[in-house]
Amino acid sequence: NSIIDLSQTPYTSDPLWDGQGCGSNETACCNVPGIPWFHRDYGSNTTTDYIELRVCGDEGTTNEDVPVSFYDIYVK
């Protein structure tokens, strides 16, 4: 009979997307090109479409690992 103690603590001091200080479980995520992950360069492509931002999670709001309070979108 094992008991799993899940702590609901946000680890804001170690952002995974910066590629720094990755633990053994994070190695596959940190050794990828294009870090930070949210950076995308679409070159000179243009569009007349509206900007759309989607946020997806695989858990309910009481058990999701990514706390989000706001988004900043910079368009150059």
Residue frames relative to the residue before (quaternion, step in Angstrom):
aa qw qx qy qz dx dy dz
N 1.0000 0.0000 0.0000 0.0000 0.00 0.00 0.00
S 0.0033 -0.8178 0.5749 -0.0283 3.56 -0.25 1.21
I 0.2376 -0.7476 0.6066 0.1290 3.53 -1.15 0.71
I 0.1935 -0.7737 0.5947 0.1013 3.56 -0.81 1.00
D 0.1669 -0.7828 0.5955 0.0690 3.55 -0.72 1.12
L 0.0769 -0.8069 0.5856 0.0081 3.56 -0.34 1.25
S 0.2263 -0.7781 0.5762 0.1065 3.52 -0.70 1.11
Q 0.2575 -0.7607 0.5753 0.1547 3.57 -0.89 0.90
T 0.2684 0.7670 -0.5188 0.2656 3.52 0.50 1.30
P 0.2879 -0.7421 0.5686 0.2074 3.62 -0.70 0.94
Y 0.2672 -0.7731 0.5585 0.1381 3.57 -0.83 1.01
T 0.0324 -0.8561 0.5156 -0.0160 3.55 0.47 1.22
S 0.6209 0.5569 -0.3519 0.4249 3.60 1.17 -0.39
D 0.7571 0.2757 -0.1741 0.5661 3.64 1.25 -0.20
P 0.0569 -0.8224 0.5654 0.0255 3.60 0.30 1.19
L 0.4646 -0.7157 0.4554 0.2540 3.57 -0.69 1.10
W 0.6822 0.5387 -0.2975 0.3950 3.58 0.98 -0.82
D 0.5996 0.5818 -0.3821 0.3948 3.63 1.17 -0.14
G 0.4285 -0.7327 0.4410 0.2917 3.62 1.23 -0.23
Q 0.6019 0.5570 -0.3512 0.4519 3.60 1.25 0.23
G 0.8583 0.1589 -0.0969 0.4782 3.58 -1.16 0.59
C 0.2497 0.7986 -0.5139 0.1894 3.58 0.96 0.79
G 0.3661 -0.7147 0.5563 0.2136 3.53 -0.97 0.90
S 0.7360 -0.4329 0.2782 0.4398 3.57 -1.27 0.12
N 0.6782 0.4821 -0.3003 0.4664 3.62 1.04 -0.64
E 0.6964 0.4769 -0.2623 0.4678 3.59 1.23 -0.38
T 0.4103 0.7665 -0.4405 0.2238 3.59 1.26 -0.27
A 0.6761 0.4959 -0.3098 0.4483 3.59 0.83 -0.91
C 0.6746 0.4897 -0.2935 0.4679 3.58 1.08 -0.65
C 0.7120 0.4820 -0.2612 0.4387 3.58 1.02 -0.73
N 0.7073 0.4400 -0.2630 0.4868 3.60 1.11 -0.55
V 0.4464 0.6679 -0.4730 0.3618 3.57 0.74 1.05
P 0.5118 -0.6326 0.4683 0.3444 3.60 -1.08 0.57
G 0.7596 0.4200 -0.2731 0.4148 3.54 -1.21 0.45
I 0.3730 0.7032 -0.5232 0.3044 3.60 1.17 0.34
P 0.4916 -0.1873 -0.8467 0.0788 1.67 -1.80 1.61
W 0.6246 -0.6017 0.3586 0.3453 3.55 -1.04 0.83
F 0.6968 0.4992 -0.2893 0.4261 3.55 0.98 -0.77
H 0.5603 0.5867 -0.4018 0.4247 3.61 1.23 0.05
R 0.0592 0.7802 -0.6198 0.0598 3.55 -0.83 0.99
D 0.1426 -0.7683 0.6193 0.0764 3.56 -0.96 0.89
Y 0.1412 -0.8176 0.5559 0.0498 3.56 -0.45 1.18
G 0.5070 -0.6805 0.4096 0.3346 3.56 1.23 0.37
S 0.7638 -0.3483 0.2634 0.4753 3.55 -0.95 -0.86
N 0.3388 0.7459 -0.5096 0.2630 3.60 1.20 0.32
T 0.1165 -0.7839 0.6068 0.0618 3.55 -0.98 0.83
T 0.0616 -0.7869 0.6133 0.0292 3.52 -1.24 0.45
T 0.3275 -0.7150 0.5750 0.2255 3.53 -1.24 0.41
D 0.4289 0.7035 -0.4547 0.3381 3.56 1.31 0.15
Y 0.5371 -0.5819 0.4957 0.3567 3.52 -1.28 0.39
I 0.4957 -0.6198 0.5067 0.3367 3.57 -1.19 0.52
E 0.0593 -0.7973 0.6006 0.0006 3.55 -0.90 0.94
L 0.0859 -0.7774 0.6225 0.0286 3.55 -0.93 0.91
R 0.0437 -0.7943 0.6060 -0.0031 3.55 -0.75 1.07
V 0.1275 -0.7640 0.6295 0.0621 3.53 -1.05 0.82
C 0.0725 -0.8148 0.5752 -0.0005 3.54 -0.68 1.10
G 0.0348 -0.7770 0.6281 0.0230 3.54 -1.16 0.61
D 0.3729 -0.7417 0.5117 0.2213 3.54 -1.14 0.54
E 0.6864 0.4053 -0.2686 0.5408 3.57 1.29 0.18
G 0.6026 -0.5266 0.4443 0.4026 3.53 -1.31 0.15
T 0.6823 -0.5107 0.3245 0.4103 3.58 -1.21 0.31
T 0.6556 0.5002 -0.3259 0.4623 3.62 1.13 -0.40
N 0.7796 0.2885 -0.1490 0.5356 3.61 1.22 -0.25
E 0.4421 0.6812 -0.4779 0.3349 3.60 1.03 0.61
D 0.4512 -0.7378 0.4536 0.2151 3.56 -1.03 0.88
V 0.7252 0.4129 -0.2353 0.4983 3.61 1.18 -0.22
P 0.1527 -0.7925 0.5828 0.0948 3.59 -0.22 1.20
V 0.0435 -0.7976 0.6016 -0.0110 3.58 -0.83 0.97
S 0.1088 -0.8103 0.5729 0.0580 3.56 -0.82 0.96
F 0.7981 -0.0938 0.0474 0.5933 3.62 1.14 -0.50
Y 0.2692 -0.7334 0.5996 0.1737 3.54 -1.32 0.29
D 0.1563 -0.7315 0.6523 0.1221 3.54 -1.19 0.64
I 0.0671 -0.7762 0.6264 0.0257 3.56 -0.82 0.99
Y 0.1183 -0.7908 0.5997 0.0302 3.55 -0.69 1.15
V 0.0969 -0.7869 0.6088 0.0276 3.56 -0.78 1.03
K 0.1783 -0.8040 0.5635 0.0658 3.53 -0.71 1.11
